[in-house]
């Protein structure tokens, strides 16, 4: 009986020591966190860069800018639902999907584009279903 009592005392003492060591190690790790200071480095852009890193890219033409603006405006207005068609924008493919509801829906859609001022968007940006 005395041996069992002594064994239980040794086991409990052993577990207490292990617990205290684990707590001490945990506190030690928290207090030893190193911080690294990073300072930003300014980037110098060479306007006449010819290393194909984008520094010397040509500007977009006025027509390309206008087309991109029209696409952005039409995209913000989507989805558009009508009796003849419905229009939605697929962000993954960067394309407009036009679902035709009536037999003359495609012609109606093209005239709608022209009347709304979107006729300068190339037809390649539209998929008809």
GROMACS elastic network, one bead per residue, 0.5 to 0.9 nm:
[ bonds ]
;  ai    aj funct       b0    kb
    1     4     6  0.52375   500
    1     5     6  0.63253   500
    1     6     6  0.86864   500
    2     5     6  0.50536   500
    2     6     6  0.61387   500
    2     7     6  0.85209   500
    3     6     6  0.50929   500
    3     7     6  0.60294   500
    3     8     6  0.85827   500
    4     8     6  0.61016   500
    4     9     6  0.85805   500
    5     8     6  0.51763   500
    5     9     6  0.62432   500
    5    10     6  0.86642   500
    6     9     6  0.50731   500
    6    10     6  0.61380   500
    6    11     6  0.86133   500
    7    10     6  0.50837   500
    7    11     6  0.61377   500
    7    12     6  0.85841   500
    8    11     6  0.51231   500
    8    12     6  0.60977   500
    8    13     6  0.84715   500
    9    12     6  0.51840   500
    9    13     6  0.60187   500
    9    14     6  0.84516   500
   10    13     6  0.50875   500
   10    14     6  0.59887   500
   10    15     6  0.85948   500
   11    15     6  0.61452   500
   11    16     6  0.85935   500
   12    15     6  0.51118   500
   12    16     6  0.61573   500
   12    17     6  0.86381   500
   13    16     6  0.50954   500
   13    17     6  0.62037   500
   13    18     6  0.86636   500
   14    17     6  0.51862   500
   14    18     6  0.62468   500
   14    19     6  0.86371   500
   15    18     6  0.50945   500
   15    19     6  0.60865   500
   15    20     6  0.85961   500
   16    19     6  0.50643   500
   16    20     6  0.61561   500
   16    21     6  0.86035   500
   17    20     6  0.51440   500
   17    21     6  0.61665   500
   17    22     6  0.86348   500
   18    21     6  0.51007   500
   18    22     6  0.61768   500
   18    23     6  0.86903   500
   19    22     6  0.51362   500
   19    23     6  0.62610   500
   19    24     6  0.86124   500
   20    23     6  0.51348   500
   20    24     6  0.60891   500
   20    25     6  0.85352   500
   21    24     6  0.50486   500
   21    25     6  0.60512   500
   21    26     6  0.85272   500
   22    25     6  0.50877   500
   22    26     6  0.61146   500
   22    27     6  0.86753   500
   23    26     6  0.50434   500
   23    27     6  0.62161   500
   23    28     6  0.84849   500
   24    27     6  0.52157   500
   24    28     6  0.60396   500
   24    29     6  0.86662   500
   25    29     6  0.62036   500
   25    30     6  0.87194   500
   26    29     6  0.52480   500
   26    30     6  0.64116   500
   26    31     6  0.88665   500
   27    30     6  0.51297   500
   27    31     6  0.62963   500
   27    32     6  0.86972   500
   28    31     6  0.53262   500
   28    32     6  0.62299   500
   29    32     6  0.52727   500
   29    33     6  0.68419   500
   30    33     6  0.60574   500
   31    34     6  0.88217   500
   45    48     6  0.88305   500
   45    49     6  0.80374   500
   45    55     6  0.67134   500
   46    49     6  0.52985   500
   46    55     6  0.63715   500
   46    56     6  0.80530   500
   47    50     6  0.89772   500
   47    55     6  0.58739   500
   47    56     6  0.59972   500
   48    55     6  0.69756   500
   48    56     6  0.57086   500
   49    52     6  0.74993   500
   49    53     6  0.76793   500
   49    54     6  0.78460   500
   49    55     6  0.51892   500
   49    56     6  0.51904   500
   49    57     6  0.88638   500
   50    53     6  0.75457   500
   50    54     6  0.83268   500
   50    55     6  0.72451   500
   50    56     6  0.61146   500
   51    54     6  0.79524   500
   51    55     6  0.79382   500
   51    56     6  0.83481   500
   52    55     6  0.72512   500
   52    56     6  0.74498   500
   52    57     6  0.83946   500
   53    56     6  0.77488   500
   53    57     6  0.87104   500
   54    57     6  0.54595   500
   58    61     6  0.89862   500
   60    63     6  0.80413   500
   60    64     6  0.59467   500
   60    65     6  0.62796   500
   61    64     6  0.52027   500
   61    65     6  0.62740   500
   61    66     6  0.86712   500
   62    65     6  0.50846   500
   62    66     6  0.61546   500
   62    67     6  0.86198   500
   63    66     6  0.51134   500
   63    67     6  0.61679   500
   63    68     6  0.86590   500
   63   120     6  0.89035   500
   64    67     6  0.50753   500
   64    68     6  0.61853   500
   64    69     6  0.85995   500
   65    68     6  0.51650   500
   65    69     6  0.61777   500
   65    70     6  0.86660   500
   66    69     6  0.50648   500
   66    70     6  0.61707   500
   66    71     6  0.86337   500
   66   120     6  0.83322   500
   66   121     6  0.89257   500
   67    70     6  0.51360   500
   67    71     6  0.62039   500
   67    72     6  0.86230   500
   67   118     6  0.86558   500
   67   120     6  0.64295   500
   67   121     6  0.56692   500
   67   122     6  0.81191   500
   68    71     6  0.51166   500
   68    72     6  0.61734   500
   68    73     6  0.87044   500
   68   121     6  0.82398   500
   69    72     6  0.50591   500
   69    73     6  0.62274   500
   69    74     6  0.86406   500
   70    73     6  0.51389   500
   70    74     6  0.61077   500
   70    75     6  0.83840   500
   70   117     6  0.83350   500
   70   118     6  0.63149   500
   70   120     6  0.78838   500
   70   121     6  0.68857   500
   71    74     6  0.51898   500
   71    75     6  0.59018   500
   71    76     6  0.85841   500
   71   118     6  0.80064   500
   71   121     6  0.68116   500
   71   125     6  0.88208   500
   72    75     6  0.50348   500
   72    76     6  0.62382   500
   72    77     6  0.87689   500
   73    76     6  0.52068   500
   73    77     6  0.64521   500
   73    78     6  0.89509   500
   74    77     6  0.51004   500
   74    78     6  0.64181   500
   74    89     6  0.88093   500
   74   118     6  0.76820   500
   75    78     6  0.52613   500
   75    79     6  0.79910   500
   75    88     6  0.78833   500
   75    89     6  0.61780   500
   75    96     6  0.81132   500
   76    79     6  0.83261   500
   77    80     6  0.69248   500
   78    81     6  0.86475   500
   78    87     6  0.65524   500
   78    88     6  0.54033   500
   78    89     6  0.64588   500
   79    86     6  0.72947   500
   79    87     6  0.55446   500
   79    89     6  0.70957   500
   80    85     6  0.82863   500
   80    86     6  0.55417   500
   80    88     6  0.66271   500
   81    84     6  0.83258   500
   81    85     6  0.63762   500
   81    87     6  0.63738   500
   81    88     6  0.86772   500
   82    85     6  0.51613   500
   82    86     6  0.56472   500
   82    87     6  0.84608   500
   82   101     6  0.87451   500
   83    86     6  0.79171   500
   83   101     6  0.70463   500
   83   102     6  0.79099   500
   83   105     6  0.88078   500
   84    99     6  0.86167   500
   84   100     6  0.62658   500
   84   101     6  0.50292   500
   84   102     6  0.52841   500
   84   103     6  0.84682   500
   84   104     6  0.77552   500
   84   105     6  0.50085   500
   84   106     6  0.82492   500
   84   108     6  0.71774   500
   84   109     6  0.76567   500
   85    98     6  0.66184   500
   85    99     6  0.54451   500
   85   101     6  0.52779   500
   85   102     6  0.73716   500
   85   105     6  0.60677   500
   85   106     6  0.78482   500
   85   108     6  0.82846   500
   85   109     6  0.68715   500
   86    97     6  0.81160   500
   86    98     6  0.57306   500
   86    99     6  0.51970   500
   86   100     6  0.68284   500
   86   101     6  0.78125   500
   87    96     6  0.67577   500
   87    97     6  0.57269   500
   87    99     6  0.65236   500
   87   100     6  0.89760   500
   88    95     6  0.86421   500
   88    96     6  0.56645   500
   88    97     6  0.52629   500
   88    98     6  0.66889   500
   88    99     6  0.85716   500
   89    93     6  0.87231   500
   89    94     6  0.71767   500
   89    95     6  0.59189   500
   89    97     6  0.60357   500
   89    98     6  0.88397   500
   90    93     6  0.56311   500
   90    94     6  0.56224   500
   90    95     6  0.54257   500
   90    96     6  0.60566   500
   90    97     6  0.70309   500
   91    95     6  0.70333   500
   91    96     6  0.87240   500
   92    95     6  0.80983   500
   93    96     6  0.86551   500
   94   125     6  0.76748   500
   95   124     6  0.82488   500
   95   125     6  0.50333   500
   95   126     6  0.59545   500
   95   127     6  0.72365   500
   96   125     6  0.59317   500
   96   127     6  0.61972   500
   96   128     6  0.86512   500
   97   125     6  0.85536   500
   97   126     6  0.58173   500
   97   128     6  0.61478   500
   97   129     6  0.73667   500
   98   106     6  0.86606   500
   98   109     6  0.85095   500
   98   126     6  0.67065   500
   98   127     6  0.59267   500
   98   129     6  0.61063   500
   99   105     6  0.87154   500
   99   106     6  0.89660   500
   99   127     6  0.84231   500
   99   128     6  0.59598   500
  100   103     6  0.75350   500
  100   104     6  0.83315   500
  100   105     6  0.53225   500
  100   106     6  0.63961   500
  100   109     6  0.84040   500
  100   128     6  0.69712   500
  100   129     6  0.61263   500
  101   104     6  0.84776   500
  101   105     6  0.62183   500
  101   106     6  0.89412   500
  102   106     6  0.81634   500
  103   106     6  0.75828   500
  103   107     6  0.89642   500
  104   107     6  0.56758   500
  104   108     6  0.63121   500
  104   109     6  0.87359   500
  105   109     6  0.59426   500
  105   110     6  0.85894   500
  106   110     6  0.62089   500
  106   111     6  0.86166   500
  106   128     6  0.80487   500
  107   110     6  0.51382   500
  107   111     6  0.62054   500
  107   112     6  0.84680   500
  108   111     6  0.51710   500
  108   112     6  0.60179   500
  108   113     6  0.86506   500
  109   113     6  0.61840   500
  109   114     6  0.87040   500
  110   113     6  0.50810   500
  110   114     6  0.64130   500
  110   115     6  0.87320   500
  110   119     6  0.76764   500
  111   114     6  0.50737   500
  111   115     6  0.61217   500
  111   116     6  0.85643   500
  111   119     6  0.84792   500
  112   115     6  0.50658   500
  112   116     6  0.60322   500
  112   117     6  0.84749   500
  112   118     6  0.83911   500
  112   119     6  0.86256   500
  113   116     6  0.52931   500
  113   117     6  0.61338   500
  113   119     6  0.51332   500
  113   120     6  0.86923   500
  113   121     6  0.87637   500
  114   117     6  0.51878   500
  114   118     6  0.58249   500
  114   120     6  0.81718   500
  115   118     6  0.76857   500
  115   119     6  0.79622   500
  116   119     6  0.77997   500
  117   120     6  0.74403   500
  118   121     6  0.58149   500
  119   122     6  0.75762   500
  119   123     6  0.86160   500
  120   123     6  0.87264   500
  121   124     6  0.83452   500
  121   125     6  0.72183   500
  122   125     6  0.59631   500
  122   126     6  0.80059   500
  123   126     6  0.55155   500
  123   127     6  0.83361   500
  124   127     6  0.75147   500
